[in-house]
Amino acid sequence: MHPDDEIARHFRLVPTQAAALRKLRLRTLGDLLYHFPVRYESAGADGQTRTLVPKTKVTLIGTLTKLTAKKLWKSRRTATEGRFEDATGSVKVLWFNQPYIAKMAPQGVPVKLTGTVGGTTERPYIINPEVVAIGALETMTGGLFAAPESGEDALSRIFPVYPESAGITSRWFYHAISKLIEHKLHLQLRDAIPVPTRDRLHLPELAAAMVWMHVPDELKHTEAARKRFAFEEIFVLQVAQA
């Protein structure tokens, strides 16, 4: 991978996605890295399957199994049902009107699952959860995940929301840019701000700022990164006009 590589060389794009990227003026992998989030959202409190509380939003770390597409007996709606398991137990997961989930969701590998708890305290289940496979990326910024006695616990609860266009979603950008960072593409970028200037203004280096923009573990990191990139934009214009 190289920042100047075209996006289509490394990502399989359907025509609507390709058109959306053109509309957003994103052609290269480097363009993707500079496609910054417009805001950040909290995924919800980290939890365990044994302590689920109905009508709350929760983030769990564990594995998915037994995903099956079916029709619900009473409503006849299509649904995908399965089990989610962590170190403390297991809970049913349920997606309504999303039969494709049974084939697309990662099973038998560590995932971060975020959703709303339904049912009762005695018989809870997770409704329409978001699922993200976790791997090498989570350890790149000094450990987004730790391993306490209950198993892996997500310390990062912040997810980026990207500018979208018809045909491509914020979730696509999240996974695509995470892949670039996992492959250390951000380390190939040239830092336009000299070291003495960065040190004098207490600005983070480019590689760190990229990670903080796209996979932050604290909001203060995103603020520091935004400050750095705002200054970089002005700095580059001044150098060009000199």
C-alpha positions in Angstrom: 0.0 0.0 0.0 1.1 3.6 -0.8 -0.7 6.8 -0.1 -0.8 7.6 -3.9 -2.5 4.3 -4.7 -6.0 4.6 -6.0 -8.7 3.4 -3.6 -10.2 1.0 -6.1 -6.8 -0.9 -6.2 -7.2 -2.0 -2.6 -11.0 -1.9 -2.0 -13.7 -3.7 -4.0 -16.2 -0.9 -4.9 -19.7 -1.3 -6.3 -20.6 1.5 -8.8 -22.6 3.5 -6.3 -19.6 3.5 -3.9 -17.2 4.6 -6.7 -19.6 7.4 -7.7 -19.9 8.6 -4.1 -16.1 8.6 -3.6 -15.8 10.7 -6.8 -18.4 13.1 -5.5 -16.5 13.5 -2.3 -13.3 14.0 -4.3 -11.6 11.0 -2.8 -9.4 9.1 -5.3 -6.3 7.9 -3.4 -5.6 6.1 -0.1 -4.0 9.3 1.1 -7.3 11.1 0.4 -9.1 8.6 2.6 -6.7 9.3 5.5 -7.5 13.0 5.2 -11.2 12.4 5.1 -11.8 13.3 8.8 -14.8 12.6 11.0 -17.3 15.4 11.5 -18.1 14.2 15.0 -17.7 11.4 17.4 -20.3 9.3 19.2 -20.3 7.2 22.3 -21.0 3.5 21.8 -22.5 3.1 25.3 -21.3 1.7 28.6 -19.0 -1.3 28.5 -20.6 -4.3 30.2 -20.9 -8.0 30.7 -23.6 -10.4 29.7 -24.3 -11.3 33.3 -25.1 -7.6 34.2 -27.4 -6.5 31.4 -30.1 -4.0 32.2 -33.2 -3.7 29.9 -33.6 -0.5 27.9 -29.9 0.5 28.2 -27.3 0.7 25.5 -24.2 -1.5 26.1 -20.9 -2.5 24.5 -19.8 -6.0 24.9 -16.6 -7.9 23.9 -16.9 -11.5 23.0 -17.9 -13.9 20.1 -21.0 -14.5 18.0 -22.2 -18.0 17.1 -25.2 -19.8 15.8 -26.5 -17.0 13.5 -29.6 -18.1 11.7 -32.1 -16.2 9.5 -35.7 -17.1 10.3 -39.3 -15.8 10.3 -40.7 -14.8 13.7 -43.8 -16.9 14.6 -46.1 -14.1 15.7 -45.3 -11.2 13.4 -43.9 -13.2 10.5 -41.1 -10.6 10.2 -37.8 -11.8 8.9 -35.1 -11.8 11.6 -31.6 -13.1 12.3 -31.0 -14.7 15.6 -27.9 -15.9 17.3 -25.9 -16.1 20.6 -23.3 -13.7 21.9 -20.8 -15.1 24.5 -18.3 -13.4 26.7 -16.3 -14.6 29.8 -19.4 -14.1 32.1 -22.0 -15.9 30.0 -24.1 -15.7 26.9 -27.1 -13.7 25.6 -29.4 -13.9 22.6 -28.9 -11.3 19.8 -31.6 -10.4 17.4 -31.7 -8.3 14.2 -35.1 -7.5 12.6 -35.5 -7.4 8.8 -31.7 -8.0 8.3 -31.5 -11.7 7.1 -28.1 -11.0 5.4 -26.5 -10.6 8.9 -26.4 -14.4 9.2 -23.9 -14.6 6.4 -22.0 -11.3 6.9 -21.5 -11.0 10.6 -18.1 -12.5 11.8 -18.6 -15.6 13.9 -16.2 -17.4 16.2 -13.8 -14.4 16.3 -13.5 -11.6 18.9 -16.0 -8.8 18.2 -17.1 -5.5 19.7 -20.9 -5.6 19.9 -23.0 -2.5 20.6 -26.8 -2.4 21.0 -29.8 -1.9 23.1 -30.9 -4.4 25.7 -34.4 -5.8 25.3 -36.5 -8.3 27.2 -36.4 -8.6 30.9 -33.6 -8.8 33.6 -34.2 -12.6 33.7 -34.3 -13.1 29.9 -32.5 -10.2 28.2 -31.5 -10.0 24.5 -29.6 -7.5 22.4 -31.6 -5.7 19.6 -30.1 -4.8 16.2 -26.6 -4.5 17.5 -23.6 -3.0 15.6 -20.8 -5.5 15.3 -17.1 -4.8 14.6 -14.4 -7.5 14.4 -11.5 -6.6 16.6 -7.9 -7.4 15.9 -4.4 -5.8 15.6 -5.9 -2.3 15.2 -7.0 -2.2 18.8 -3.5 -2.5 20.1 -1.9 0.1 17.9 -2.5 3.2 20.1 -1.0 1.7 23.3 -3.8 -0.7 24.1 -7.5 0.2 23.4 -8.3 -3.1 25.0 -7.0 -4.6 28.2 -7.7 -8.0 29.7 -9.0 -7.8 33.3 -10.3 -10.9 35.1 -13.6 -10.8 33.2 -11.9 -10.9 29.8 -11.3 -8.2 27.2 -12.8 -4.8 28.2 -13.1 -2.0 25.8 -11.6 1.2 27.1 -12.4 3.1 23.9 -16.1 4.1 23.6 -15.6 6.7 20.9 -16.6 6.1 17.3 -16.0 8.5 14.4 -18.8 9.7 12.2 -17.7 10.6 8.7 -19.1 12.9 6.0 -21.2 10.7 3.7 -22.6 10.7 0.2 -25.4 8.7 -1.4 -24.1 5.1 -1.9 -21.4 5.1 0.8 -21.7 5.1 4.6 -19.8 6.3 7.6 -19.4 2.7 8.6 -17.6 2.0 5.3 -15.2 4.8 5.9 -14.6 3.6 9.5 -13.6 0.1 8.3 -11.7 1.3 5.3 -9.6 3.9 7.1 -9.1 1.5 10.1 -7.6 -1.0 7.6 -5.2 1.7 6.3 -4.0 2.5 9.8 -3.7 -1.2 10.6 -1.4 -1.5 7.6 0.6 1.6 8.9 -0.1 3.6 5.8 -0.2 6.8 8.0 3.5 6.3 8.8 4.3 6.8 5.1 2.9 10.4 5.0 5.4 13.3 5.1 4.9 15.7 8.0 4.6 19.2 6.5 5.3 20.9 9.9 8.9 21.0 10.9 9.8 19.5 14.3 10.9 22.8 15.9 7.5 24.3 15.0 5.6 21.3 16.3 7.6 21.4 19.5 7.1 25.1 20.0 3.4 24.9 19.6 3.0 21.5 21.3 1.4 19.9 18.3 1.4 16.1 17.8 3.4 14.6 14.9 1.4 13.6 11.8 1.3 9.8 12.4 0.0 10.2 16.0 -2.6 12.9 14.9 -3.9 10.5 12.2 -4.5 7.8 14.7 -6.2 10.2 17.1 -8.5 11.5 14.4 -9.7 8.1 13.2 -9.4 5.7 16.2 -9.3 7.9 19.3 -9.5 6.6 22.9 -10.1 10.0 24.4 -11.8 13.1 23.1 -8.9 15.3 24.2 -6.8 13.4 21.6 -9.2 14.3 18.8 -9.1 18.0 19.9 -5.3 18.0 19.8 -5.3 16.4 16.4 -7.9 18.9 15.0 -5.7 21.7 16.3 -2.7 20.3 14.6 -4.5 19.8 11.2 -6.0 23.3 11.3 -2.6 24.7 11.9 -1.1 22.5 9.1 -3.6 23.9 6.6 -2.7 27.5 7.4 1.1 26.7 7.5 1.1 25.0 4.1 -0.7 28.0 2.5 1.8 30.4 4.0 4.8 28.3 2.8 3.3 28.1 -0.7 2.9 31.9 -0.8 6.4 32.7 0.6 
